[in-house]
């Protein structure tokens, strides 16, 4: 299987300035198909039938599937393994091409203009922001009914329409980790059943009790991430936008959103949370706090799970069902496999996708990736009993994706402006702005950038 780095050649063929490509460490998030734009290749190995013998009538003619990834995959990367297996079974060859995520939007637009694009792209939003570059999966060329509804909406659909331009590969979801030893010492039973979920107020009260009873430094920590904070907003009934007929209105400064931010500021001000992180006064990683036993409850996501299984041995930990506000909330992420409209070999791309999403093949992939399946009839099936129970919680969390969150995602608001949002929240936590001022200011930024009216 060849791996190509599309940098030097792209620079030569484009009359625009581009950032150089760098090698990124591989993890499960890598993988996507694409066709080469150049002859310059890095040293690599080849799998599949690069020079196949003449085929029988029953055998398919060999071809080369070009797959665009954002990172170089390891040999054990689940998508890499799937591509290699497909190549061996079908007598085809796969070439993996690497363009770092941050460069993909700019560089793919140039590749499309040149008519030199990959056959498959692993996308984490490119196909949703720019559906004009990709084949529509209309139910006739591919059966999209096999996917979970949330996965298809959040990972497959274009931002501005219901057009499906990507097939969801796997999903991640926000979740809440907790230190079992600390909660047991404080005499508090943690809910794992969604029907018994704490309110955010109850969660705050309980972690403060854990702090008082055990002396742990912090009761709660939250990733310094807009998406992690937004679970508070959605739980309190807020949203980034609302729909007024066919038009969007900016809603980020609604009374519900202001209430959520004030609640969050309070947890930082009273020492429940490490204020320096969200006040942007420290580069500390709250994940390290949890792994070191310095925080009782940590709001993060499923992507941490396998790491914690390997790294945490000094205390027992688990997953709780997320606290709720006026409604339950979870935020999902993930990626999708897409076919560019100008792909040289769409037929081969469809052949791989049909093979990959076959339930038996996808089950192997799901078990290798250990992530949330996007197919209705396939779930990751771990061996250990604790893993089975935690996966059930992850699945229940995935079902909590709020309608407001889905609407916000489909609006594509981040295409207009995003950075000012977290900046203003940090300033509010630091005491430089009130919650109302912070959200009013960003609402104005988003309104001016998008052309949408402000609701408040």
CORCOR-V972778 format. One record per backbone hydrogen bond with DSSP energy under -0.5 kcal/mol. NH is the residue of the N-H (numbers start at 1). CO is the residue of the C=O. If there is no record, write none. Layout:
nh->NH co->CO
nh->NH co->CO
//
This chain:
nh->2 co->94
nh->4 co->96
nh->6 co->4
nh->6 co->98
nh->7 co->5
nh->11 co->7
nh->12 co->8
nh->13 co->9
nh->14 co->10
nh->30 co->27
nh->33 co->67
nh->42 co->3
nh->45 co->1
nh->49 co->92
nh->50 co->48
nh->52 co->49
nh->65 co->63
nh->65 co->93
nh->66 co->64
nh->67 co->33
nh->67 co->95
nh->68 co->120
nh->69 co->67
nh->69 co->97
nh->72 co->24
nh->77 co->74
nh->81 co->77
nh->82 co->78
nh->83 co->79
nh->84 co->80
nh->85 co->81
nh->86 co->82
nh->87 co->83
nh->88 co->84
nh->89 co->85
nh->90 co->86
nh->91 co->87
nh->92 co->87
nh->93 co->63
nh->94 co->47
nh->95 co->65
nh->96 co->2
nh->97 co->67
nh->97 co->95
nh->98 co->4
nh->99 co->69
nh->99 co->97
nh->103 co->100
nh->104 co->100
nh->104 co->101
nh->105 co->101
nh->107 co->103
nh->108 co->104
nh->109 co->105
nh->110 co->106
nh->111 co->107
nh->112 co->108
nh->113 co->109
nh->114 co->110
nh->115 co->111
nh->115 co->112
nh->116 co->111
nh->119 co->66
nh->120 co->66
nh->121 co->338
nh->122 co->68
nh->123 co->121
nh->123 co->336
nh->128 co->125
nh->129 co->125
nh->130 co->126
nh->133 co->130
nh->134 co->131
nh->135 co->339
nh->137 co->164
nh->138 co->136
nh->139 co->142
nh->144 co->142
nh->146 co->143
nh->147 co->144
nh->148 co->374
nh->152 co->148
nh->153 co->149
nh->154 co->150
nh->155 co->151
nh->156 co->151
nh->156 co->152
nh->157 co->152
nh->158 co->163
nh->159 co->128
nh->161 co->158
nh->165 co->156
nh->165 co->163
nh->166 co->156
nh->167 co->337
nh->168 co->166
nh->169 co->335
nh->170 co->335
nh->171 co->372
nh->172 co->333
nh->174 co->331
nh->175 co->300
nh->176 co->320
nh->177 co->175
nh->177 co->298
nh->178 co->318
nh->179 co->296
nh->180 co->178
nh->180 co->316
nh->181 co->316
nh->183 co->179
nh->184 co->180
nh->185 co->181
nh->186 co->182
nh->187 co->184
nh->188 co->183
nh->194 co->192
nh->196 co->193
nh->197 co->194
nh->200 co->324
nh->203 co->199
nh->204 co->200
nh->205 co->201
nh->206 co->202
nh->207 co->203
nh->208 co->204
nh->209 co->205
nh->210 co->206
nh->211 co->207
nh->212 co->208
nh->213 co->209
nh->214 co->210
nh->215 co->211
nh->216 co->210
nh->218 co->294
nh->219 co->272
nh->220 co->272
nh->221 co->297
nh->223 co->299
nh->225 co->223
nh->229 co->225
nh->230 co->226
nh->231 co->227
nh->231 co->228
nh->232 co->229
nh->233 co->229
nh->234 co->230
nh->235 co->231
nh->236 co->232
nh->237 co->234
nh->238 co->233
nh->242 co->249
nh->244 co->247
nh->245 co->243
nh->247 co->244
nh->249 co->242
nh->250 co->453
nh->251 co->240
nh->252 co->240
nh->254 co->251
nh->258 co->254
nh->259 co->255
nh->260 co->256
nh->261 co->257
nh->262 co->258
nh->263 co->259
nh->264 co->260
nh->265 co->261
nh->266 co->262
nh->267 co->263
nh->268 co->264
nh->269 co->265
nh->270 co->266
nh->271 co->268
nh->272 co->267
nh->273 co->267
nh->275 co->273
nh->277 co->274
nh->278 co->274
nh->279 co->275
nh->280 co->277
nh->281 co->276
nh->282 co->276
nh->286 co->284
nh->288 co->285
nh->289 co->285
nh->290 co->286
nh->291 co->287
nh->292 co->288
nh->293 co->290
nh->294 co->289
nh->295 co->289
nh->296 co->218
nh->297 co->219
nh->298 co->177
nh->299 co->221
nh->300 co->175
nh->300 co->298
nh->302 co->173
nh->304 co->301
nh->305 co->302
nh->308 co->304
nh->309 co->305
nh->310 co->306
nh->311 co->307
nh->312 co->308
nh->313 co->311
nh->318 co->178
nh->320 co->176
nh->321 co->191
nh->324 co->198
nh->325 co->327
nh->326 co->235
nh->327 co->235
nh->333 co->172
nh->335 co->170
nh->336 co->123
nh->337 co->167
nh->338 co->121
nh->340 co->338
nh->341 co->133
nh->343 co->340
nh->344 co->117
nh->346 co->343
nh->349 co->345
nh->350 co->346
nh->351 co->347
nh->352 co->348
nh->353 co->349
nh->354 co->350
nh->355 co->351
nh->356 co->352
nh->357 co->353
nh->358 co->355
nh->362 co->358
nh->363 co->359
nh->364 co->360
nh->365 co->361
nh->366 co->362
nh->367 co->363
nh->368 co->364
nh->369 co->365
nh->370 co->366
nh->371 co->366
nh->372 co->171
nh->374 co->169
nh->376 co->146
nh->378 co->375
nh->382 co->380
nh->388 co->384
nh->389 co->385
nh->390 co->386
nh->391 co->387
nh->392 co->388
nh->393 co->389
nh->394 co->390
nh->395 co->391
nh->396 co->392
nh->397 co->393
nh->398 co->394
nh->399 co->395
nh->400 co->397
nh->401 co->398
nh->402 co->330
nh->406 co->402
nh->407 co->403
nh->408 co->404
nh->409 co->405
nh->410 co->406
nh->411 co->407
nh->412 co->408
nh->412 co->409
nh->413 co->408
nh->415 co->412
nh->416 co->413
nh->417 co->413
nh->421 co->418
nh->422 co->418
nh->423 co->419
nh->424 co->420
nh->425 co->421
nh->426 co->422
nh->427 co->423
nh->428 co->424
nh->429 co->425
nh->430 co->426
nh->431 co->427
nh->431 co->428
nh->432 co->427
nh->433 co->427
nh->438 co->434
nh->439 co->435
nh->440 co->436
nh->441 co->437
nh->442 co->438
nh->443 co->439
nh->444 co->440
nh->445 co->441
nh->446 co->442
nh->447 co->443
nh->448 co->444
nh->449 co->445
nh->450 co->446
nh->451 co->447
nh->453 co->248
nh->455 co->250
nh->456 co->250
//
